[in-house]
Amino acid sequence: VLWVSPQGSDANGDGSEVRPFKSVHAARDKLRTLRTQRGLEAPRLPATINIGGGRYDFGQLGTLYLTELDGYTRYVASGAETSQPPVWSGGVALPNLQWRTHRGRVLVANLPSDAPANFDSLFDLSDEARGRRLTRARVPNADAE
């Protein structure tokens, strides 16, 4: 059994309940290593990855690819029965943007140079908004300038 928590650490965690990994990616990699070390029958050995409640950002880690080495693995959302289930996010955080008002109700901000060039949605992740989706300014409903 391996444990994952948003408060864990991929660098210093060992996958135990006391020192969980931060990402499912790290738990998957650790399980692959353990199975490879144990030989040919190891991929058929059952395993469980307990995923604690909270937000998991896939934006920086990329897609979670699974192969035949990952078979016979149960992924259990151990936080699902609590008030904070696991939440998967493929978004990229853009902290410390300097927002300013443009023509009344429209807010604008300059994006950092390493921000994604194309995006479809904006979310307010502040504690007050709790992940509320924001409306993007657009044409023809908004001024093109």
C-alpha positions as CSV (number, residue, x, y, z in Angstrom):
1,V,0.0,0.0,0.0
2,L,1.3,3.4,-1.0
3,W,-0.1,6.8,0.2
4,V,-0.5,10.1,-1.7
5,S,-1.4,13.4,-0.2
6,P,-1.3,17.1,-1.5
7,Q,0.8,17.8,1.6
8,G,3.2,15.0,0.8
9,S,6.6,15.2,-0.9
10,D,7.8,13.4,-4.0
11,A,11.4,14.3,-3.1
12,N,11.3,13.2,0.6
13,G,8.2,11.0,0.8
14,D,8.5,7.2,0.9
15,G,4.8,6.4,0.2
16,S,4.0,5.5,3.8
17,E,0.9,6.9,5.5
18,V,3.3,9.1,7.6
19,R,5.5,10.3,4.7
20,P,3.2,10.1,1.6
21,F,4.1,11.1,-1.9
22,K,2.7,14.4,-3.3
23,S,1.7,13.0,-6.7
24,V,0.1,9.8,-8.0
25,H,3.0,9.9,-10.6
26,A,5.6,9.3,-7.8
27,A,3.5,6.5,-6.2
28,R,3.2,4.8,-9.7
29,D,6.9,5.1,-10.2
30,K,7.7,3.7,-6.8
31,L,5.4,0.8,-7.4
32,R,7.0,0.1,-10.8
33,T,10.4,0.1,-9.2
34,L,9.2,-2.4,-6.5
35,R,7.6,-4.6,-9.0
36,T,10.6,-4.6,-11.3
37,Q,12.9,-5.5,-8.4
38,R,10.8,-8.5,-7.5
39,G,10.9,-10.2,-10.9
40,L,8.6,-11.4,-13.7
41,E,5.6,-12.3,-11.5
42,A,5.6,-9.0,-9.7
43,P,3.3,-7.1,-12.1
44,R,0.5,-9.5,-11.2
45,L,0.9,-8.8,-7.5
46,P,-2.0,-6.6,-6.3
47,A,-1.3,-3.2,-4.8
48,T,-3.2,-0.2,-3.5
49,I,-2.5,3.5,-3.9
50,N,-4.5,5.5,-1.3
51,I,-5.2,9.0,-2.6
52,G,-5.9,11.5,0.2
53,G,-8.3,14.4,-0.1
54,G,-7.2,17.7,-1.6
55,R,-6.2,19.3,-4.9
56,Y,-3.7,17.5,-7.2
57,D,-2.2,19.6,-10.0
58,F,-1.3,17.7,-13.2
59,G,-0.4,20.8,-15.0
60,Q,3.3,20.7,-14.2
61,L,3.6,16.9,-14.1
62,G,1.8,16.1,-17.4
63,T,-0.3,13.2,-18.3
64,L,-0.4,10.1,-16.0
65,Y,0.5,7.2,-18.3
66,L,-0.2,3.7,-17.2
67,T,1.3,0.5,-18.7
68,E,1.1,-3.2,-18.1
69,L,3.4,-2.7,-15.1
70,D,0.6,-0.8,-13.5
71,G,-1.9,-3.6,-13.8
72,Y,-3.5,-5.1,-10.7
73,T,-3.3,-1.7,-8.9
74,R,-6.3,-0.3,-7.1
75,Y,-6.4,3.5,-6.8
76,V,-8.5,4.4,-3.8
77,A,-9.8,7.9,-3.1
78,S,-9.3,7.7,0.7
79,G,-10.5,11.3,1.1
80,A,-13.8,10.7,-0.7
81,E,-15.6,9.8,2.5
82,T,-14.5,13.1,4.2
83,S,-15.4,16.6,3.5
84,Q,-12.5,17.0,1.1
85,P,-12.4,14.5,-1.7
86,P,-9.4,14.3,-4.2
87,V,-9.7,16.9,-7.0
88,W,-7.7,16.5,-10.2
89,S,-6.6,19.6,-12.0
90,G,-4.8,19.9,-15.4
91,G,-4.5,23.6,-15.0
92,V,-1.5,25.8,-14.5
93,A,-1.4,28.2,-11.6
94,L,-0.7,31.8,-12.4
95,P,0.1,33.4,-9.0
96,N,0.7,37.1,-8.3
97,L,-1.0,38.5,-11.4
98,Q,-1.4,42.2,-11.2
99,W,-5.1,42.8,-12.2
100,R,-6.4,46.2,-13.3
101,T,-9.8,47.4,-14.4
102,H,-10.3,48.2,-18.1
103,R,-13.4,50.0,-19.2
104,G,-15.6,49.4,-16.2
105,R,-16.2,45.7,-15.4
106,V,-13.4,44.0,-17.4
107,L,-10.3,43.0,-15.5
108,V,-7.0,42.5,-17.4
109,A,-3.5,41.3,-16.4
110,N,-0.3,40.6,-18.2
111,L,0.7,37.0,-18.3
112,P,4.2,35.8,-17.5
113,S,6.3,34.8,-20.4
114,D,6.2,31.1,-19.4
115,A,2.4,31.0,-19.2
116,P,0.5,28.8,-21.7
117,A,-0.2,30.6,-24.9
118,N,-3.7,29.1,-25.3
119,F,-6.2,28.3,-22.6
120,D,-9.9,27.8,-22.4
121,S,-10.9,28.5,-18.9
122,L,-9.9,30.6,-15.9
123,F,-10.7,29.7,-12.3
124,D,-10.4,31.7,-9.1
125,L,-8.7,29.4,-6.6
126,S,-8.9,31.8,-3.7
127,D,-10.3,30.4,-0.4
128,E,-13.4,32.6,-0.8
129,A,-14.2,31.5,-4.4
130,R,-13.4,27.8,-3.9
131,G,-12.6,27.1,-7.6
132,R,-15.3,29.2,-9.2
133,R,-15.0,29.4,-13.0
134,L,-14.5,32.9,-14.3
135,T,-16.0,34.4,-17.4
136,R,-13.5,35.4,-20.1
137,A,-13.8,38.6,-22.0
138,R,-14.6,37.8,-25.6
139,V,-15.5,39.2,-29.0
140,P,-18.2,40.1,-30.1
141,N,-19.6,40.5,-26.6
142,A,-16.6,42.6,-25.5
143,D,-14.6,45.3,-27.1
144,A,-11.8,43.8,-29.3
145,E,-9.2,46.4,-28.1
